[in-house]
């Protein structure tokens, strides 16, 4: 009796999407007491490789410096963001 062999071939494909991150907004951070570069929550999440819910949680826990503006919305201080890593 002949042995039967099954060969399974799995092909994978990786797609990498690069999005241009807008220049950070420079504005006063009341926590740092200086002008600071700031980004929105989506870009903060991208920079830290976490989801936006984590960024929102860090804001609630006072781990991030955040400020609300009429023109730019909620902005995160990059100085406080770099302290999360």
N, CA, C and O atoms as a Tinker XYZ file with bonds, in Angstrom:
   340  protein
     1  N      0.837000   -1.165000    0.000000    73     2
     2  CA     0.000000    0.000000    0.000000    64     1     3
     3  C      0.894000    1.245000    0.000000    63     2     4     5
     4  O      1.818000    1.338000    0.808000    81     3
     5  N      0.635000    2.178000   -0.875000    73     3     6
     6  CA     1.436000    3.391000   -1.008000    64     5     7
     7  C      0.983000    4.432000    0.014000    63     6     8     9
     8  O     -0.204000    4.567000    0.309000    81     7
     9  N      1.969000    5.165000    0.545000    73     7    10
    10  CA     1.647000    6.227000    1.490000    64     9    11
    11  C      1.176000    7.451000    0.714000    63    10    12    13
    12  O      1.703000    7.780000   -0.349000    81    11
    13  N      0.185000    8.104000    1.266000    73    11    14
    14  CA    -0.339000    9.302000    0.629000    64    13    15
    15  C      0.171000   10.512000    1.403000    63    14    16    17
    16  O      0.111000   10.533000    2.632000    81    15
    17  N      0.674000   11.522000    0.687000    73    15    18
    18  CA     1.193000   12.751000    1.303000    64    17    19
    19  C      0.320000   13.920000    0.902000    63    18    20    21
    20  O     -0.122000   14.031000   -0.242000    81    19
    21  N      0.088000   14.777000    1.855000    73    19    22
    22  CA    -0.642000   16.010000    1.582000    64    21    23
    23  C      0.311000   17.165000    1.822000    63    22    24    25
    24  O      0.950000   17.243000    2.871000    81    23
    25  N      0.405000   18.048000    0.864000    73    23    26
    26  CA     1.280000   19.214000    0.992000    64    25    27
    27  C      0.397000   20.450000    1.085000    63    26    28    29
    28  O     -0.469000   20.676000    0.239000    81    27
    29  N      0.627000   21.237000    2.114000    73    27    30
    30  CA    -0.137000   22.462000    2.314000    64    29    31
    31  C      0.808000   23.650000    2.150000    63    30    32    33
    32  O      1.852000   23.716000    2.799000    81    31
    33  N      0.443000   24.561000    1.299000    73    31    34
    34  CA     1.244000   25.757000    1.056000    64    33    35
    35  C      0.441000   26.965000    1.543000    63    34    36    37
    36  O     -0.682000   27.203000    1.099000    81    35
    37  N      1.035000   27.707000    2.450000    73    35    38
    38  CA     0.377000   28.902000    2.973000    64    37    39
    39  C      1.164000   30.119000    2.496000    63    38    40    41
    40  O      2.358000   30.248000    2.768000    81    39
    41  N      0.491000   30.987000    1.798000    73    39    42
    42  CA     1.123000   32.220000    1.348000    64    41    43
    43  C      0.608000   33.362000    2.207000    63    42    44    45
    44  O     -0.584000   33.462000    2.496000    81    43
    45  N      1.521000   34.202000    2.600000    73    43    46
    46  CA     1.127000   35.377000    3.375000    64    45    47
    47  C      1.567000   36.619000    2.633000    63    46    48    49
    48  O      2.534000   36.611000    1.872000    81    47
    49  N      0.841000   37.669000    2.874000    73    47    50
    50  CA     1.166000   38.938000    2.250000    64    49    51
    51  C      1.015000   40.014000    3.314000    63    50    52    53
    52  O      0.045000   40.030000    4.072000    81    51
    53  N      1.974000   40.895000    3.356000    73    51    54
    54  CA     1.931000   41.968000    4.338000    64    53    55
    55  C      1.774000   43.293000    3.609000    63    54    56    57
    56  O      2.455000   43.564000    2.620000    81    55
    57  N      0.874000   44.101000    4.113000    73    55    58
    58  CA     0.656000   45.423000    3.541000    64    57    59
    59  C      0.989000   46.453000    4.613000    63    58    60    61
    60  O      0.466000   46.403000    5.726000    81    59
    61  N      1.847000   47.366000    4.267000    73    59    62
    62  CA     2.240000   48.423000    5.189000    64    61    63
    63  C      1.729000   49.740000    4.638000    63    62    64    65
    64  O      2.015000   50.106000    3.498000    81    63
    65  N      0.966000   50.450000    5.464000    73    63    66
    66  CA     0.396000   51.725000    5.034000    64    65    67
    67  C      1.072000   52.834000    5.829000    63    66    68    69
    68  O      1.042000   52.847000    7.060000    81    67
    69  N      1.669000   53.745000    5.112000    73    67    70
    70  CA     2.290000   54.901000    5.747000    64    69    71
    71  C      1.368000   56.082000    5.565000    63    70    72    73
    72  O      0.922000   56.379000    4.457000    81    71
    73  N      1.090000   56.744000    6.657000    73    71    74
    74  CA     0.293000   57.954000    6.581000    64    73    75
    75  C      1.143000   59.109000    7.058000    63    74    76    77
    76  O      1.911000   58.996000    8.014000    81    75
    77  N      0.992000   60.174000    6.398000    73    75    78
    78  CA     1.755000   61.351000    6.774000    64    77    79
    79  C      1.141000   61.965000    8.032000    63    78    80    81
    80  O     -0.042000   62.305000    8.062000    81    79
    81  N      1.957000   62.095000    9.052000    73    79    82
    82  CA     1.512000   62.707000   10.291000    64    81    83
    83  C      1.694000   64.215000   10.167000    63    82    84    85
    84  O      2.783000   64.688000    9.842000    81    83
    85  N      0.632000   64.966000   10.426000    73    83    86
    86  CA     0.769000   66.413000   10.323000    64    85    87
    87  C      1.753000   66.940000   11.363000    63    86    88    89
    88  O      1.985000   66.312000   12.397000    81    87
    89  N      2.318000   68.090000   11.072000    73    87    90
    90  CA     3.247000   68.703000   12.009000    64    89    91
    91  C      2.530000   68.956000   13.332000    63    90    92    93
    92  O      1.374000   69.379000   13.350000    81    91
    93  N      3.221000   68.696000   14.428000    73    91    94
    94  CA     2.607000   68.977000   15.727000    64    93    95
    95  C      2.305000   70.469000   15.881000    63    94    96    97
    96  O      3.005000   71.321000   15.334000    81    95
    97  N      1.266000   70.756000   16.625000    73    95    98
    98  CA     0.901000   72.121000   16.954000    64    97    99
    99  C      1.772000   72.544000   18.138000    63    98   100   101
   100  O      1.952000   71.774000   19.081000    81    99
   101  N      2.301000   73.741000   18.095000    73    99   102
   102  CA     3.071000   74.248000   19.227000    64   101   103
   103  C      2.183000   75.213000   19.997000    63   102   104   105
   104  O      1.723000   76.222000   19.462000    81   103
   105  N      1.950000   74.882000   21.270000    73   103   106
   106  CA     1.143000   75.756000   22.122000    64   105   107
   107  C      1.569000   75.558000   23.575000    63   106   108   109
   108  O      2.323000   74.640000   23.899000    81   107
   109  N      1.077000   76.426000   24.429000    73   107   110
   110  CA     1.440000   76.408000   25.841000    64   109   111
   111  C      0.853000   75.174000   26.539000    63   110   112   113
   112  O     -0.330000   74.865000   26.396000    81   111
   113  N      1.700000   74.486000   27.289000    73   111   114
   114  CA     1.251000   73.372000   28.124000    64   113   115
   115  C      1.265000   73.872000   29.563000    63   114   116   117
   116  O      2.322000   74.200000   30.104000    81   115
   117  N      0.098000   73.927000   30.175000    73   115   118
   118  CA     0.008000   74.443000   31.540000    64   117   119
   119  C      0.683000   73.513000   32.551000    63   118   120   121
   120  O      1.109000   73.963000   33.615000    81   119
   121  N      0.782000   72.225000   32.227000    73   119   122
   122  CA     1.441000   71.273000   33.128000    64   121   123
   123  C      2.967000   71.393000   33.053000    63   122   124   125
   124  O      3.648000   71.356000   34.078000    81   123
   125  N      3.497000   71.537000   31.835000    73   123   126
   126  CA     4.947000   71.670000   31.647000    64   125   127
   127  C      5.427000   73.101000   31.908000    63   126   128   129
   128  O      6.614000   73.339000   32.134000    81   127
   129  N      4.493000   74.037000   31.873000    73   127   130
   130  CA     4.800000   75.457000   32.026000    64   129   131
   131  C      5.756000   75.960000   30.942000    63   130   132   133
   132  O      6.696000   76.708000   31.212000    81   131
   133  N      5.486000   75.526000   29.706000    73   131   134
   134  CA     6.282000   75.980000   28.556000    64   133   135
   135  C      5.543000   75.656000   27.275000    63   134   136   137
   136  O      4.578000   74.891000   27.277000    81   135
   137  N      6.007000   76.247000   26.170000    73   135   138
   138  CA     5.466000   75.878000   24.867000    64   137   139
   139  C      5.865000   74.443000   24.576000    63   138   140   141
   140  O      6.999000   74.035000   24.828000    81   139
   141  N      4.930000   73.693000   24.050000    73   139   142
   142  CA     5.165000   72.277000   23.801000    64   141   143
   143  C      4.538000   71.872000   22.475000    63   142   144   145
   144  O      3.544000   72.457000   22.043000    81   143
   145  N      5.123000   70.869000   21.835000    73   143   146
   146  CA     4.523000   70.306000   20.634000    64   145   147
   147  C      3.385000   69.400000   21.072000    63   146   148   149
   148  O      3.506000   68.658000   22.047000    81   147
   149  N      2.271000   69.468000   20.337000    73   147   150
   150  CA     1.095000   68.668000   20.680000    64   149   151
   151  C      0.527000   68.001000   19.439000    63   150   152   153
   152  O      0.609000   68.532000   18.331000    81   151
   153  N     -0.058000   66.810000   19.654000    73   151   154
   154  CA    -0.699000   66.061000   18.574000    64   153   155
   155  C     -2.086000   65.628000   19.043000    63   154   156   157
   156  O     -2.379000   65.634000   20.238000    81   155
   157  N     -2.936000   65.251000   18.086000    73   155   158
   158  CA    -4.269000   64.771000   18.459000    64   157   159
   159  C     -4.181000   63.334000   19.002000    63   158   160   161
   160  O     -3.130000   62.698000   18.938000    81   159
   161  N     -5.288000   62.849000   19.527000    73   159   162
   162  CA    -5.282000   61.534000   20.178000    64   161   163
   163  C     -4.973000   60.397000   19.208000    63   162   164   165
   164  O     -4.336000   59.413000   19.584000    81   163
   165  N     -5.420000   60.531000   17.974000    73   163   166
   166  CA    -5.150000   59.476000   16.984000    64   165   167
   167  C     -3.648000   59.343000   16.726000    63   166   168   169
   168  O     -3.119000   58.234000   16.650000    81   167
   169  N     -2.979000   60.468000   16.593000    73   167   170
   170  CA    -1.542000   60.424000   16.335000    64   169   171
   171  C     -0.762000   60.050000   17.591000    63   170   172   173
   172  O      0.288000   59.414000   17.499000    81   171
   173  N     -1.258000   60.435000   18.752000    73   171   174
   174  CA    -0.628000   60.023000   20.004000    64   173   175
   175  C     -0.683000   58.499000   20.132000    63   174   176   177
   176  O      0.298000   57.868000   20.526000    81   175
   177  N     -1.825000   57.918000   19.800000    73   175   178
   178  CA    -1.976000   56.458000   19.849000    64   177   179
   179  C     -1.032000   55.786000   18.865000    63   178   180   181
   180  O     -0.411000   54.773000   19.187000    81   179
   181  N     -0.924000   56.346000   17.675000    73   179   182
   182  CA    -0.033000   55.796000   16.656000    64   181   183
   183  C      1.418000   55.848000   17.119000    63   182   184   185
   184  O      2.158000   54.880000   16.944000    81   183
   185  N      1.827000   56.954000   17.699000    73   183   186
   186  CA     3.209000   57.101000   18.163000    64   185   187
   187  C      3.550000   56.134000   19.282000    63   186   188   189
   188  O      4.683000   55.659000   19.363000    81   187
   189  N      2.589000   55.836000   20.146000    73   187   190
   190  CA     2.820000   54.913000   21.272000    64   189   191
   191  C      2.451000   53.473000   20.947000    63   190   192   193
   192  O      2.670000   52.574000   21.760000    81   191
   193  N      1.899000   53.254000   19.776000    73   191   194
   194  CA     1.468000   51.933000   19.330000    64   193   195
   195  C      0.452000   51.325000   20.305000    63   194   196   197
   196  O      0.542000   50.161000   20.697000    81   195
   197  N     -0.510000   52.164000   20.675000    73   195   198
   198  CA    -1.635000   51.737000   21.506000    64   197   199
   199  C     -2.909000   52.224000   20.835000    63   198   200   201
   200  O     -2.844000   52.966000   19.855000    81   199
   201  N     -4.066000   51.820000   21.346000    73   199   202
   202  CA    -5.300000   52.322000   20.753000    64   201   203
   203  C     -5.714000   53.636000   21.423000    63   202   204   205
   204  O     -5.167000   54.020000   22.457000    81   203
   205  N     -6.680000   54.308000   20.819000    73   203   206
   206  CA    -7.114000   55.605000   21.334000    64   205   207
   207  C     -7.768000   55.481000   22.704000    63   206   208   209
   208  O     -7.731000   56.432000   23.485000    81   207
   209  N     -8.363000   54.340000   23.014000    73   207   210
   210  CA    -8.940000   54.135000   24.346000    64   209   211
   211  C     -7.862000   54.190000   25.422000    63   210   212   213
   212  O     -8.097000   54.713000   26.511000    81   211
   213  N     -6.683000   53.654000   25.121000    73   211   214
   214  CA    -5.573000   53.714000   26.067000    64   213   215
   215  C     -5.139000   55.159000   26.280000    63   214   216   217
   216  O     -4.853000   55.563000   27.408000    81   215
   217  N     -5.088000   55.933000   25.210000    73   215   218
   218  CA    -4.731000   57.352000   25.324000    64   217   219
   219  C     -5.755000   58.065000   26.204000    63   218   220   221
   220  O     -5.382000   58.854000   27.072000    81   219
   221  N     -7.044000   57.793000   25.984000    73   219   222
   222  CA    -8.097000   58.412000   26.798000    64   221   223
   223  C     -7.958000   58.010000   28.270000    63   222   224   225
   224  O     -8.170000   58.833000   29.160000    81   223
   225  N     -7.608000   56.758000   28.523000    73   223   226
   226  CA    -7.410000   56.289000   29.896000    64   225   227
   227  C     -6.223000   57.002000   30.542000    63   226   228   229
   228  O     -6.300000   57.408000   31.702000    81   227
   229  N     -5.137000   57.156000   29.807000    73   227   230
   230  CA    -3.964000   57.869000   30.329000    64   229   231
   231  C     -4.301000   59.322000   30.655000    63   230   232   233
   232  O     -3.782000   59.883000   31.620000    81   231
   233  N     -5.171000   59.929000   29.847000    73   231   234
   234  CA    -5.604000   61.306000   30.121000    64   233   235
   235  C     -6.398000   61.329000   31.427000    63   234   236   237
   236  O     -6.157000   62.182000   32.281000    81   235
   237  N     -7.347000   60.394000   31.588000    73   235   238
   238  CA    -8.151000   60.332000   32.816000    64   237   239
   239  C     -7.277000   60.099000   34.051000    63   238   240   241
   240  O     -7.570000   60.605000   35.134000    81   239
   241  N     -6.205000   59.329000   33.873000    73   239   242
   242  CA    -5.300000   59.028000   34.983000    64   241   243
   243  C     -4.278000   60.150000   35.214000    63   242   244   245
   244  O     -3.424000   60.050000   36.095000    81   243
   245  N     -4.376000   61.208000   34.419000    73   243   246
   246  CA    -3.453000   62.356000   34.518000    64   245   247
   247  C     -2.018000   61.977000   34.160000    63   246   248   249
   248  O     -1.071000   62.625000   34.606000    81   247
   249  N     -1.859000   60.928000   33.354000    73   247   250
   250  CA    -0.523000   60.533000   32.902000    64   249   251
   251  C     -0.107000   61.330000   31.671000    63   250   252   253
   252  O      1.079000   61.403000   31.349000    81   251
   253  N     -1.078000   61.927000   30.982000    73   251   254
   254  CA    -0.800000   62.755000   29.809000    64   253   255
   255  C     -1.325000   64.159000   30.038000    63   254   256   257
   256  O     -2.343000   64.361000   30.699000    81   255
   257  N     -0.618000   65.114000   29.483000    73   255   258
   258  CA    -1.082000   66.499000   29.516000    64   257   259
   259  C     -1.947000   66.713000   28.283000    63   258   260   261
   260  O     -1.475000   66.546000   27.158000    81   259
   261  N     -3.188000   67.075000   28.480000    73   259   262
   262  CA    -4.122000   67.269000   27.369000    64   261   263
   263  C     -4.781000   68.632000   27.490000    63   262   264   265
   264  O     -5.027000   69.127000   28.590000    81   263
   265  N     -5.061000   69.227000   26.340000    73   263   266
   266  CA    -5.774000   70.506000   26.324000    64   265   267
   267  C     -6.752000   70.498000   25.162000    63   266   268   269
   268  O     -6.499000   69.896000   24.118000    81   267
   269  N     -7.847000   71.164000   25.358000    73   267   270
   270  CA    -8.912000   71.234000   24.350000    64   269   271
   271  C     -8.866000   72.612000   23.694000    63   270   272   273
   272  O     -8.824000   73.633000   24.380000    81   271
   273  N     -8.875000   72.633000   22.367000    73   271   274
   274  CA    -8.935000   73.902000   21.643000    64   273   275
   275  C    -10.113000   73.863000   20.677000    63   274   276   277
   276  O    -10.524000   72.794000   20.225000    81   275
   277  N    -10.644000   75.029000   20.371000    73   275   278
   278  CA   -11.774000   75.106000   19.441000    64   277   279
   279  C    -11.342000   74.723000   18.028000    63   278   280   281
   280  O    -12.092000   74.063000   17.308000    81   279
   281  N    -10.155000   75.126000   17.632000    73   279   282
   282  CA    -9.720000   74.884000   16.254000    64   281   283
   283  C     -9.114000   73.506000   16.031000    63   282   284   285
   284  O     -9.316000   72.909000   14.973000    81   283
   285  N     -8.365000   72.985000   17.021000    73   283   286
   286  CA    -7.643000   71.718000   16.830000    64   285   287
   287  C     -8.216000   70.548000   17.616000    63   286   288   289
   288  O     -7.781000   69.413000   17.419000    81   287
   289  N     -9.171000   70.787000   18.492000    73   287   290
   290  CA    -9.747000   69.714000   19.293000    64   289   291
   291  C     -8.847000   69.342000   20.457000    63   290   292   293
   292  O     -8.098000   70.181000   20.956000    81   291
   293  N     -8.916000   68.095000   20.891000    73   291   294
   294  CA    -8.128000   67.614000   22.018000    64   293   295
   295  C     -6.703000   67.347000   21.568000    63   294   296   297
   296  O     -6.473000   66.589000   20.625000    81   295
   297  N     -5.748000   67.970000   22.241000    73   295   298
   298  CA    -4.336000   67.817000   21.894000    64   297   299
   299  C     -3.560000   67.258000   23.071000    63   298   300   301
   300  O     -3.839000   67.572000   24.228000    81   299
   301  N     -2.577000   66.421000   22.754000    73   299   302
   302  CA    -1.744000   65.766000   23.750000    64   301   303
   303  C     -0.330000   66.330000   23.665000    63   302   304   305
   304  O      0.246000   66.425000   22.581000    81   303
   305  N      0.217000   66.698000   24.803000    73   303   306
   306  CA     1.579000   67.216000   24.895000    64   305   307
   307  C      2.563000   66.080000   24.608000    63   306   308   309
   308  O      2.511000   65.029000   25.247000    81   307
   309  N      3.458000   66.301000   23.642000    73   307   310
   310  CA     4.421000   65.247000   23.293000    64   309   311
   311  C      5.411000   64.987000   24.418000    63   310   312   313
   312  O      5.889000   63.861000   24.555000    81   311
   313  N      5.734000   65.989000   25.225000    73   311   314
   314  CA     6.656000   65.777000   26.345000    64   313   315
   315  C      6.076000   64.754000   27.316000    63   314   316   317
   316  O      6.795000   63.872000   27.785000    81   315
   317  N      4.803000   64.859000   27.618000    73   315   318
   318  CA     4.182000   63.881000   28.526000    64   317   319
   319  C      4.014000   62.528000   27.843000    63   318   320   321
   320  O      4.057000   61.487000   28.499000    81   319
   321  N      3.825000   62.542000   26.545000    73   319   322
   322  CA     3.648000   61.300000   25.796000    64   321   323
   323  C      4.936000   60.483000   25.797000    63   322   324   325
   324  O      4.892000   59.258000   25.915000    81   323
   325  N      6.075000   61.147000   25.667000    73   323   326
   326  CA     7.350000   60.422000   25.633000    64   325   327
   327  C      7.675000   59.788000   26.979000    63   326   328   329
   328  O      8.472000   58.851000   27.037000    81   327
   329  N      7.082000   60.273000   28.054000    73   327   330
   330  CA     7.315000   59.699000   29.377000    64   329   331
   331  C      6.567000   58.381000   29.573000    63   330   332   333
   332  O      6.802000   57.684000   30.561000    81   331
   333  N      5.679000   58.031000   28.660000    73   331   334
   334  CA     4.909000   56.793000   28.775000    64   333   335
   335  C      5.697000   55.575000   28.309000    63   334   336   337
   336  O      5.259000   54.442000   28.510000    81   335
   337  N      6.842000   55.793000   27.695000    73   335   338
   338  CA     7.651000   54.661000   27.230000    64   337   339
   339  C      8.892000   54.523000   28.051000    63   338   340
   340  O      9.697000   53.624000   27.806000    81   339
